[in-house]
Amino acid sequence: MKKNRERFCNKEREFVYTFKVGTECFKLRVPLQFPVQENPSHLHGRLMLLHNLPCFIENDLKEALSQFIEEESLRDYDEDAEAALEAVKSGEVDLHQLASTWAKAYAETTLEYARPEEPSWDEDFADVYHDLIHSPASETLLNLEHNYFVSISELIGERDVELKKLRERQGVEMEKVMQELGKSLTDQDVNSLAAQHFESQQDLENKWSNELKQSTAIQKQEYQEWVIKLHQDLKNPNNSSLSEEIKVQPSLFRESVDAIGRIYEEQRKLEESFTIHLGAQLKTMHNLRLLRADMLDFCKHKRNHRSGVKLHRLQTALSLYSTSLCGLVLLVDNRINSYSGIKRDFATVCQECTDFHFPRIEEQLEVVQQVALYARTQRGSKLKEAQDSGNQNAVSDEKTAERNYLNILPGEFYITRHSNLSEIHVAFHLCVDDNVKSGNITARDPAIMGLRNILKVCCTHDITTISIPLLLVHDMSEEMTIPWCLRRAELVFKCVKGFMMEMASWDGGISRTVQFLVPQSISEEMFYQLSNMLPQIFRVSSTLTLTSKH
């Protein structure tokens, strides 16, 4: 059969077309390799152009060429099929093996006969949790989650106290050594002590890191097993212990210790809300909010308000496996890690509470690093191909890609999923550079285009609430004057408005909530200037007042 196929693939036929021009008769002879890979219409156009053929034979030549290719291809297919049948009849091909191969290919291609996918543990647990959180057992679930949260918080508090004592003790030792520097001690002695201090800190941090990792793993296993057991008990109405199992026990609802000193104090928030309609013919209503707040306020749990903990977490838990997810945009550098800046602060908040549904933030970042490395490798190979073809721009881009091989580029972003944060389920880590601090960025800036791509992901993945840093910065600096803030806010408002109008073609026009956040250090006067700008750019819905004639 393989020999027949090779003979079939290498077969060449000559196409002959006869036509008359006046009294003269002409013949066009073209050798064709079968099977013909090129489109017959494209081949016909090339023949007309190459041989300078008259236009009055164009349609007839196209029809004759298509008919020739079809007839000869069918003849080759028939010959190949006859040769395959002869190979089966002669015993050259094992009939049972051939039947098994066909059955496997048919089952993998046709959904009706395909083997059903085995449900995974994550999918089963997600269904069970979704049922329980919408049942009377939801209060018990939230109480249990809070107890675990307080337990981890206390452990983190002990870690911080021990690290603080170690640094204080090392500071005293270093002071004594510095006083003796040049007398009885040398620079080498100071460097040796600094190295010992660093090693001691690393050992202590690794010890606590392993303990926290082990504690969260145990909590996650216990929680998931308890949720599965409770769901099974709910299916059995005759279970007498069920009422005691889901009974809320206030004594178990522990408070965090104020002495630890890890309570976040909330500053007074400024907030303005607007309802807008976007669209040319079919208008869609959206909600806009302008807030003066820290981005991480949407992630932190409020440990100092026991009465509001359950209500605060309930909405997030109810929508965890729904079509109404909440997202947040964090502005990060081009390194995929959690070692500095807002990335470290965000990772610290994530570690304060066990995530019972998704991998830890460190594990998710490791996966992102692998995906980014693969994507960069693919991009590098394409740039190399472009370089070989003589594209000078690709050469310079390739050098940049090689220099930052493990990093992402401005405008690119990666996503992490969370179930243990206060008000969000998804975090978009948008890469930006120092250019966002300048006052001359345009609508084509990578950061702006990254926002567009983020909104597109929101449309395709049921994220109906998204929080965006309005000024594309998390902290104010000296160069960010009032005119700078107004120009930046106007640019972001107009771009987001355009992106939201595109949403109608992406998702069919679903109502969404977009929250614009400004840094807490911004003044009230500046905040209200931005608040007055928003309804001038967006079409804000106006109220209709009905009065009686009498």
C-alpha positions in Angstrom: 0.0 0.0 0.0 2.8 2.4 0.8 4.4 1.7 -2.6 1.1 2.4 -4.3 0.7 5.7 -2.3 4.2 6.8 -3.3 3.5 6.0 -6.9 0.2 7.9 -6.6 1.8 11.0 -5.0 4.6 11.2 -7.7 2.3 10.9 -10.7 2.5 13.5 -13.4 -0.1 14.2 -16.1 -0.2 16.6 -19.0 -3.1 19.0 -19.4 -3.9 19.8 -23.0 -6.2 22.6 -24.0 -7.1 23.4 -27.7 -8.5 26.7 -28.8 -8.8 28.8 -32.0 -7.9 32.4 -32.7 -9.4 33.2 -36.1 -8.4 30.5 -38.5 -5.4 29.3 -36.4 -5.6 26.5 -33.9 -3.4 26.5 -30.8 -2.7 23.9 -28.1 -1.7 24.7 -24.5 0.2 21.9 -22.8 0.8 22.1 -19.1 2.4 19.3 -16.9 0.6 18.9 -13.6 1.8 17.0 -10.5 -0.9 14.9 -8.9 -2.4 15.3 -6.4 -2.7 19.0 -7.3 -2.0 21.0 -4.1 -2.7 24.4 -5.7 -6.2 25.9 -6.0 -7.5 25.5 -9.6 -8.6 29.1 -9.7 -5.1 30.3 -8.7 -3.5 27.9 -11.2 -5.8 29.2 -14.0 -4.9 32.8 -13.3 -1.2 32.0 -13.4 -1.6 30.2 -16.8 -3.5 33.2 -18.2 -0.8 35.6 -17.1 2.2 33.4 -17.9 1.1 32.5 -21.5 -0.6 35.8 -22.3 -3.8 34.0 -23.3 -6.7 35.9 -24.8 -9.5 36.9 -22.5 -12.3 35.3 -24.4 -11.1 31.8 -23.5 -10.8 32.6 -19.8 -14.0 31.0 -18.6 -13.7 28.0 -20.9 -10.1 27.3 -19.9 -11.1 27.5 -16.2 -13.9 25.0 -16.7 -11.7 22.6 -18.7 -8.8 22.8 -16.2 -11.1 22.2 -13.2 -12.8 19.2 -14.9 -9.4 17.7 -15.9 -8.1 18.0 -12.3 -11.3 16.5 -10.9 -11.4 13.5 -13.3 -7.7 12.7 -13.0 -7.9 12.9 -9.1 -10.9 10.6 -9.0 -9.1 8.1 -11.2 -6.0 8.2 -9.0 -8.2 7.7 -5.9 -10.0 4.8 -7.5 -6.7 3.2 -8.4 -5.3 3.7 -4.9 -8.5 2.2 -3.4 -8.3 -0.9 -5.7 -4.7 -1.4 -4.7 -5.6 -1.2 -1.0 -8.4 -3.8 -1.4 -6.0 -6.1 -3.3 -3.5 -5.8 -0.5 -6.2 -6.8 2.0 -7.3 -9.7 -0.1 -3.8 -11.0 -0.6 -3.0 -10.9 3.1 -0.4 -8.2 2.8 -2.3 -6.1 5.4 -3.7 -7.6 8.6 -7.5 -7.2 8.4 -8.0 -7.1 12.2 -5.4 -4.5 12.7 -6.9 -2.4 10.0 -10.3 -2.6 11.5 -9.0 -1.6 15.0 -7.2 1.4 13.5 -10.4 2.5 11.7 -12.5 2.0 14.8 -10.1 4.0 16.9 -10.0 6.9 14.4 -13.8 6.9 14.1 -14.2 7.0 17.9 -11.7 9.8 18.3 -13.3 11.9 15.5 -17.0 11.3 16.1 -18.3 12.7 19.4 -21.2 10.3 19.5 -19.0 7.3 19.7 -16.1 8.9 21.7 -15.3 7.6 25.2 -16.8 10.0 27.8 -14.2 12.0 29.7 -13.7 10.9 33.3 -14.7 13.7 35.7 -11.8 15.2 37.6 -11.6 15.8 41.4 -11.6 19.5 40.9 -14.8 19.4 38.8 -16.6 17.2 41.3 -15.5 19.4 44.2 -16.6 22.5 42.3 -20.1 21.1 41.8 -20.4 20.0 45.4 -19.2 23.4 46.7 -21.6 25.3 44.5 -24.5 23.2 45.8 -23.5 23.7 49.4 -22.8 27.4 49.2 -26.4 27.9 47.9 -27.8 25.8 50.8 -28.4 26.4 54.5 -24.9 25.1 55.1 -23.4 28.2 53.6 -23.0 29.9 57.0 -21.1 26.9 58.3 -18.8 26.9 55.3 -18.0 30.6 55.8 -17.4 30.1 59.5 -15.0 27.2 58.9 -13.1 29.2 56.2 -12.8 32.1 58.7 -11.5 29.8 61.4 -8.8 28.5 59.0 -8.0 32.1 58.0 -7.5 33.2 61.6 -5.3 30.2 62.3 -3.0 31.0 59.4 -3.0 34.7 60.4 -1.8 33.8 63.9 0.9 31.6 62.4 2.0 34.5 60.2 2.0 36.8 63.2 4.3 34.5 65.1 6.6 34.3 62.1 6.7 38.1 61.8 7.5 38.5 65.6 10.3 35.9 65.4 11.8 37.5 62.3 11.6 41.0 64.0 13.4 39.7 67.1 16.1 38.1 64.9 16.7 41.3 63.0 16.9 43.4 66.2 19.4 41.0 67.7 21.4 41.0 64.5 21.3 44.8 64.4 22.8 45.0 67.9 25.5 42.5 67.0 26.4 44.5 63.9 26.5 47.8 65.8 29.1 46.3 68.3 31.1 45.0 65.4 31.1 48.3 63.6 32.3 50.0 66.8 35.3 47.7 66.8 36.0 48.1 63.1 39.5 49.3 62.6 40.6 48.4 66.1 40.4 44.7 66.7 38.2 43.8 63.7 38.6 44.2 59.9 36.3 44.5 57.0 36.5 40.8 56.5 35.1 40.2 59.9 32.2 42.5 59.1 31.5 40.7 55.8 31.6 37.4 57.6 29.1 38.5 60.2 26.8 39.9 57.5 26.9 36.6 55.7 26.1 34.7 58.9 23.1 37.1 59.5 21.8 36.6 56.0 22.1 32.8 56.2 20.3 32.9 59.6 17.4 34.9 58.1 17.2 32.6 55.1 17.0 29.6 57.4 14.3 31.1 59.6 12.3 32.2 56.6 12.5 28.8 54.9 11.5 27.1 58.2 8.3 29.3 58.4 7.6 29.0 54.7 7.6 25.2 55.0 5.4 25.3 58.0 2.9 27.6 56.3 2.9 25.5 53.2 2.3 22.3 55.3 -0.5 24.0 57.3 -2.3 25.2 54.2 -2.0 21.8 52.6 -3.5 20.1 55.7 -6.3 22.7 55.9 -7.1 22.3 52.2 -7.4 18.5 52.5 -9.5 18.7 55.7 -11.8 21.3 54.2 -12.4 19.4 50.9 -13.0 16.1 52.7 -15.4 17.8 55.1 -17.3 19.5 52.2 -17.7 16.2 50.4 -18.9 14.4 53.5 -21.4 17.2 54.3 -22.7 17.0 50.8 -23.2 13.3 51.0 -25.0 13.7 54.4 -27.3 16.2 52.9 -28.4 13.7 50.3 -29.5 11.4 53.2 -32.5 13.0 54.9 -32.6 10.3 57.6 -29.2 11.3 59.0 -29.9 12.5 62.5 -26.5 14.1 63.0 -27.0 16.4 60.0 -28.6 19.2 62.0 -25.7 19.2 64.5 -23.1 19.1 61.7 -24.3 22.3 60.0 -25.2 24.0 63.2 -23.4 27.3 63.6 -21.2 27.3 66.7 -20.3 30.9 67.7 -17.5 29.6 70.0 -15.7 28.3 66.9 -15.9 31.6 65.2 -12.7 32.9 66.6 -11.4 36.5 66.4 -7.9 37.4 65.4 -5.7 38.7 68.2 -5.3 42.4 68.1 -2.0 42.2 69.9 -0.4 40.7 66.8 -0.7 44.1 65.3 -1.7 43.0 61.8 -5.0 44.7 61.4 -5.4 46.9 58.4 -6.9 50.2 59.1 -9.2 51.5 56.3 -8.9 55.0 55.2 -12.0 56.9 54.3 -12.9 56.0 50.8 -14.3 58.4 48.2 -16.7 56.9 45.8 -18.9 58.0 42.9 -21.3 55.7 40.9 -22.7 56.2 37.5 -25.1 54.3 35.2 -24.4 54.7 31.5 -25.8 53.4 28.2 -23.4 52.5 25.3 -24.2 51.4 21.8 -25.4 52.8 18.5 -28.8 51.1 18.0 -29.0 48.4 20.6 -27.8 50.1 23.8 -26.4 48.3 26.8 -26.5 49.5 30.3 -23.2 49.5 32.3 -22.3 50.6 35.8 -19.2 52.7 36.4 -17.6 53.5 39.8 -14.8 55.9 40.6 -13.1 55.1 43.9 -10.2 56.4 45.9 -8.8 53.2 47.3 -5.9 50.8 47.4 -6.0 48.1 44.8 -5.3 45.5 47.5 -8.3 46.6 49.6 -10.4 44.3 47.3 -8.2 41.4 48.3 -7.7 41.8 52.0 -10.1 40.2 54.6 -11.5 42.5 57.3 -10.4 40.7 60.4 -11.5 43.5 62.7 -15.2 43.3 61.8 -16.6 39.9 62.9 -20.2 40.8 62.2 -19.5 41.7 58.6 -17.1 38.8 57.7 -19.8 36.4 56.5 -21.7 39.0 54.5 -18.4 40.3 53.1 -17.4 36.9 51.9 -20.8 35.5 51.0 -21.2 37.3 47.6 -17.7 36.3 46.5 -18.3 32.7 47.5 -21.7 32.5 45.8 -20.3 33.7 42.5 -17.1 31.6 42.6 -18.5 29.1 40.1 -20.9 31.4 38.2 -21.0 33.6 35.1 -20.5 36.8 37.2 -16.9 36.8 38.2 -14.9 39.7 39.6 -11.5 40.7 38.3 -8.7 43.1 39.2 -5.8 44.7 37.2 -2.4 44.8 38.9 0.4 46.8 37.2 3.6 44.8 37.5 7.1 44.7 36.0 8.3 42.2 33.4 9.5 39.6 35.8 7.1 36.7 36.6 7.6 36.4 40.4 6.4 37.7 43.7 9.6 39.2 45.1 9.1 42.9 45.1 6.6 45.8 44.9 2.9 45.2 44.6 3.6 41.7 43.5 5.0 40.9 46.9 2.2 42.6 48.7 -0.4 40.7 46.7 1.3 37.4 47.3 1.4 38.2 51.0 -2.4 38.8 51.0 -2.9 35.5 49.1 -0.8 33.6 51.7 -2.9 34.9 54.6 -5.8 32.6 53.8 -5.7 29.0 52.4 -7.1 28.7 48.8 -9.3 25.6 49.0 -10.1 25.6 45.2 -7.0 26.7 43.2 -3.3 26.1 43.5 -1.2 28.4 45.6 0.0 31.7 44.1 3.6 30.3 43.8 2.5 27.2 41.9 0.4 29.3 39.5 3.4 31.6 38.8 5.6 28.6 38.1 3.1 27.5 35.4 3.0 31.0 34.0 6.8 31.0 33.8 6.8 27.7 31.8 4.1 29.0 29.4 6.0 32.3 29.0 9.2 30.4 28.2 7.4 28.3 25.6 5.8 31.4 24.1 9.1 33.2 24.0 10.8 30.2 22.3 8.1 30.1 19.6 8.4 33.9 19.1 12.2 33.6 18.9 11.9 30.9 16.1 9.5 33.2 14.1 11.8 36.2 14.5 14.7 34.0 13.3 12.8 33.1 10.2 12.0 36.8 9.6 15.7 37.6 10.1 16.6 35.0 7.5 14.2 36.6 5.1 16.0 40.0 5.6 13.6 41.8 7.9 15.9 44.3 9.8 13.2 45.1 12.4 12.9 41.5 13.3 16.7 41.4 13.9 16.5 44.1 16.6 13.4 42.5 18.1 15.2 39.2 18.3 18.1 40.7 20.2 15.7 42.2 22.7 13.9 38.8 23.1 17.3 37.1 23.7 18.3 39.6 26.3 15.0 39.2 28.3 14.3 35.6 27.4 12.4 34.7 30.6 10.5 38.1 30.9 7.3 39.3 29.4 6.9 42.5 27.3 5.0 45.7 28.2 1.3 45.2 27.4 1.4 41.5 28.0 -0.3 40.0 31.1 -0.8 36.8 32.9 -3.8 35.6 35.0 -4.0 34.0 38.4 -7.2 32.5 40.0 -8.2 32.9 43.6 -11.0 31.8 45.9 -9.4 33.1 49.1 -9.5 36.8 48.4 -12.1 39.2 49.7 -13.9 40.5 46.6 -12.1 39.2 43.5 -11.8 35.8 41.7 -9.3 36.7 39.0 -6.2 38.9 39.0 -4.7 40.3 35.7 -1.0 41.0 36.1 -0.4 43.6 33.4 3.2 44.3 32.5 4.1 48.1 32.2 7.3 50.0 32.1 8.5 53.4 33.2 6.8 54.9 30.1 3.5 55.0 31.9 4.9 57.7 34.2 5.5 60.0 31.3 2.8 62.3 30.1 3.0 61.5 26.4 1.5 58.0 26.1 -1.1 57.5 23.4 -4.0 55.2 22.7 -1.6 52.8 21.0 0.6 52.5 24.1 1.2 48.8 25.1 -0.4 49.5 28.5 -3.6 50.7 26.8 -3.7 47.8 24.4 -3.2 45.5 27.3 -6.3 46.9 28.9 -8.2 46.2 25.7 -7.0 42.6 25.7 -8.0 42.2 29.3 -11.5 43.5 28.6 -11.7 41.0 25.8 -10.8 38.2 28.1 -13.4 39.4 30.5 -16.1 39.2 27.8 -15.1 35.6 26.8 -14.7 34.3 30.3 -17.8 35.7 32.2 -16.0 38.4 34.2 -18.7 41.0 34.7 -16.9 43.2 37.2 -13.4 44.6 36.6 -11.3 47.1 38.6 -8.8 49.2 36.7 -6.2 51.7 37.9 -7.4 54.9 36.2 -4.0 56.6 36.1 -2.1 53.4 35.2 -0.1 53.8 38.4 -0.6 52.5 41.9 1.3 55.3 43.7 1.6 59.0 43.0 4.9 60.8 42.5 6.1 64.3 42.1 5.9 64.5 38.3 2.2 63.5 38.4 0.7 67.0 38.6 -3.0 68.0 38.2 -2.7 68.5 34.4 -0.9 65.2 34.1 -3.7 63.4 36.1 -6.4 65.0 34.0 -4.8 64.1 30.7 -4.1 60.5 31.8 -7.7 60.1 33.1 -9.2 61.5 29.9 -7.1 59.1 27.8 -8.1 56.1 29.9 -11.7 57.1 30.0 -12.0 57.5 26.3 -10.1 54.3 25.5 -12.1 52.2 27.9 -15.3 53.7 26.5 -14.2 52.6 23.0 -13.3 49.1 24.3 -16.6 48.8 26.0 -18.5 49.7 22.8 -16.5 46.9 21.2 -17.8 44.5 23.9 -21.2 44.4 22.2 -19.6 42.5 19.3 -17.6 40.3 21.6 -20.3 39.2 24.0 -23.6 40.3 22.5 -24.1 43.3 24.9 -23.9 42.1 28.5 -24.2 44.6 31.3 -20.9 45.0 33.2 -19.4 47.0 36.1 -16.2 48.8 35.6 -14.4 50.3 38.6 -11.8 53.0 38.1 -9.5 53.3 41.1 -7.2 56.2 41.9 -4.4 56.1 44.6 -5.3 56.9 48.1 -2.8 59.8 48.2 -4.8 61.8 45.7 -6.5 64.9 47.0 -10.3 65.2 47.3 -10.3 68.2 44.9 -8.5 66.1 42.3 -10.9 63.2 42.9 -14.0 65.4 42.3 -12.4 66.9 39.1 -12.1 63.3 37.8 -15.7 62.6 38.9 -16.9 65.6 36.9 -15.0 64.5 33.8 -16.5 61.0 33.7 -20.1 62.0 32.8 -18.7 64.3 30.1 -17.1 61.4 28.3 -19.6 58.7 29.0 -23.3 59.1 28.3 -24.8 59.0 31.8 -28.4 58.0 32.2 -30.6 60.8 33.3 -33.6 60.4 35.6 -37.1 61.4 34.4 -39.3 63.2 36.9 -43.0 62.8 36.5 -45.3 65.5 37.9 -49.0 65.6 38.3 -51.2 68.0 36.4 -53.0 69.0 39.5 
